[in-house]
Amino acid sequence: MAELEEDDGPAAGTGGSATGGVGGGLGVGGRPRPSAANALGRPVPPLGPALAGTEPHSVGESGWAAAERFALEQEVMTLRRTLAGKERTLDSISVECRRLEDAIEDEHAEVEALRRDVEVLRQDLERKSAALATERRTAAELERDFHDLRVRLLKGDRSGVAGGKSSSPGRGVAGTALIFLAGFGVGLLVATAAGIGWFGLDLFRGGHPRSQVDAALPTVPPKGAAEAVRAQPSAAAQETVKAAAAEPTVLRTLRDRLSDGSLGPLMVALPGATFNMGSSALAGEPDERPEHQVRITGFFIGANEVTFAEYDQFARATGRRLPDDFGWGRGRRPVVDVSWVDAQAYALWLSRQTGHVYRLPSEAEWEYAARAGSQSSYWWGVNPEPGRAQCFDCGTTWDDGRSTAPVGSFEANPFGLNDTAGNALEWTADCYRPSYVGAPADGSAWDQQGCTARVARGGAFNKPAKSMRSAARAQFAPDARINMLGFRIARDE
């Protein structure tokens, strides 16, 4: 029996393993199969874990791990794409924040400038008010003296009649004439004092300065008291006034012919002269100081800002990029969306086409041309005037601040140059520096190697009137291309 058990046990166990594994299984027809047993009816012990179902379990586990790994990779890729989108959004927000910060800084700078202007005007009003009060006191004292004199004269006449003395006709006439002259003198002083007060208040309200009003009046001011209270200009101012162009100046113009037979930009010949560049200590911005004298040699400068029509001809001839007109139209509008490098390329092309040296004007040449002999904030006077130029608050047809105007839409300055104030900012040849300390005195461009900011002048359609003052400055990177920035060309004689 022992041998039978030893022989049948393994056979039975083997048979059980081959027919469905440990613990029974399914028989024929899918019915449950009883557990395998040896010949003695004892159950066969189960197979060890190393043998039972090892291969199927390993295949299932590896498939599940691969699927889980694939799902994780898909989720990581989704998260990366989401993160990249968030980073782009954050970059856009950062750029907008920097733009808003720059705009706020510009607004703060303008507010500070306005505050300084108001303070200067307030101090000027106080000085003029004090002078008016002094003149009024003087007039009152003269009036009292006149009254006393008249009383004494009347008393003298009455005492002569009472004493029986005959008064000659000549004496009565002389007394009457003396009274008349004294009264006329007092009236003249009172009128002069009132005039000083009126001019002072008018200047504070933003009207013309007294010098311009005096020039407009056809009457000759009386000698004596009026000259005593009128402020005398400094020696430097007198030198500047000598070179001022009070009336439009007839200057020579020319248009060079290009190689295809067409004509280049209209150029105006400006004579050489000395002028005061920049702003005084009581006016303008810090980068407009110190005010200094510059000697300009004669040169030609464009009567207009370079137009889209002129620049497009160059761009098509050279295969260069056409600038964007932002939907405003091309033709006679000033070209914008051009960099300093683009402007230099246009000047070089004109030079090759005509055989003459074309270039960007230096900053000193530009201000000399824009002032046209004036030393006021604008070429027409001290204050902005409606209808003079195209700017954000200039009161013109294009005053929505959304577009430029065709060149020559406004009155030219006395040199015959259009749009030196407003419309589009204009590149100059100079590298920007925060002051004029050490600036050239010969009108040449102030340049340097590796310059990162170039000077632009003249204000723009979307800038306030203050930005188009003759001395106002702006700076941009040489590769900047924006919708308010163009240029004007110059030419050597």
C-alpha positions, 0 to 999 in steps of 0.5 A, a space after each residue: 500500500 505504501 508503494 501504491 500511495 507513493 506511485 499514485 500520489 504524484 500521478 494523481 497530483 500530476 493529473 490534477 495539475 494538467 487538467 485544470 490546476 489546484 482546487 478543481 476547475 471546470 469540467 466538460 460542459 463548464 460544470 465544476 470539477 471536484 478537487 483532485 485526490 489520490 487513490 486513497 482519497 486524500 487531497 493533493 496539496 496545491 502547487 507552490 507559488 513559484 509554479 502556479 499561475 506565475 506567467 499569466 500574473 506577470 503578463 497582466 501586471 506589466 500591461 497594467 504598468 504600461 497603461 498607467 505609465 502612458 496615462 501619466 505621460 499624457 497627463 504630464 504633457 497636458 500639464 506642460 501645455 497648460 503651463 506654457 499657455 499660462 507663461 505666455 499669458 503672464 508674459 503678456 500681462 507683464 508687458 502690459 504692466 510695463 507699458 502702463 507703468 511707463 504711461 503713468 510715469 509720463 503722466 506724472 512727469 507732465 503733471 510735475 511740469 504743469 505744477 512747475 509752470 503754475 508756480 512760475 506763473 503764480 510768482 510772476 503774477 505776484 510780482 506784477 500785482 506788487 508792481 501794480 499796487 506800487 503804481 497805484 499808490 504812486 498815482 494816489 500820491 500824485 492825485 493828492 499832490 495835484 489836489 493840493 496844488 489846485 487848492 493853493 492856486 485857487 486860494 492865490 487867485 481869490 487873495 489877489 482879487 480880494 487885495 484889489 490887484 488887477 490880474 492879467 489875462 495871461 496869468 489866468 491862462 497860465 494857471 488854467 494851463 498848469 491845472 490842465 497839464 497836471 490833471 493830464 499827467 495824473 490821468 496818464 499815470 493811472 492809465 499806465 498803472 492799469 495797463 500794467 495790471 491788465 497785461 500781467 493778468 492776461 499773461 497769467 490767463 494764458 494770453 500773449 505776452 506784453 511784448 507781442 501785444 505791444 507789437 500788435 498795437 499801432 499806437 506809440 507808447 508815451 514817453 516817461 512813466 510807461 518806459 519806466 515800468 516796462 521790463 528791459 530784456 537781457 543782453 542775450 535776449 537782445 542778441 537773439 531778437 536781432 536774428 529773429 524772423 518776425 515775418 515769413 522769410 522767402 528762402 530758396 527751394 529745390 528738388 533734386 532729380 532722381 535717376 529715373 527722372 522723377 523729383 525728390 523731396 522739396 528742400 528749403 535752403 536755411 541760412 547760417 546763424 547763431 541761436 539759443 538752443 534748449 530751455 532756460 532754468 525756469 522753463 522746459 524739462 531737465 534734459 532741455 538744459 542748459 540753454 546754450 548758443 549754437 552756430 549753424 552753417 547753412 544747409 537744406 532741410 525738407 519742407 515736409 516730413 517724408 511722406 508715404 509716397 516718397 518712402 514707398 518709392 524707395 522701398 519698392 526700388 530697394 526691395 525693402 519692407 513697406 511700413 504700415 499705414 494703420 489704415 489712415 492712408 498713404 500718399 501725402 501723409 507722413 511716413 510712420 512705422 520706420 526706424 532710425 535705421 530705415 531713415 538712414 537707409 532712405 537718406 543713403 538711397 537719395 544720396 546715390 540717386 542724386 549725387 548729393 549728400 542727404 542725411 538726417 538733420 542734427 538735433 541742433 539743426 532741427 531745433 534751429 529750423 523749427 524755431 524759425 528765428 523765434 525764442 518762444 515755446 512754439 514758433 508762433 508764440 508762448 502758448 498753444 493755439 487752436 488750429 496750429 498743428 496736429 496733436 492730441 489736444 490741438 483742436 483740429 479736424 483730426 483731434 481725435 488723436 487717432 491719426 496723422 494729417 496730410 503734410 502741409 495741412 497747417 500754416 508753415 513756420 516763417 522758414 516755410 517748413 510744415 509740421 515742425 510742431 505735431 503730426 509725427 515725431 521726427 528722427 534726428 541724427 543725435 544719440 540721446 543724452 540727458 542734458 546739453 552739458 558738453 554738447 557741440 556748439 557748431 550744430 553737428 550731430 552729437 553721436 557715440 559708439 554703441 548708441 542705444 537711444 536716438 533723439 526724436 523731435 516735434 511732438 505727434 498727433 497722439 501727444 499733448 501740445 506741450 510735447 511739440 514745443 520747439 525745445 521738447 525732446 524724446 528718445 527711442 531705440 534705433 530699431 523702434 517702429 511705431 505709429 507716431 514716429 517718422 522723419 524729415 530729411 536734410 541735405 548738405 549745400 
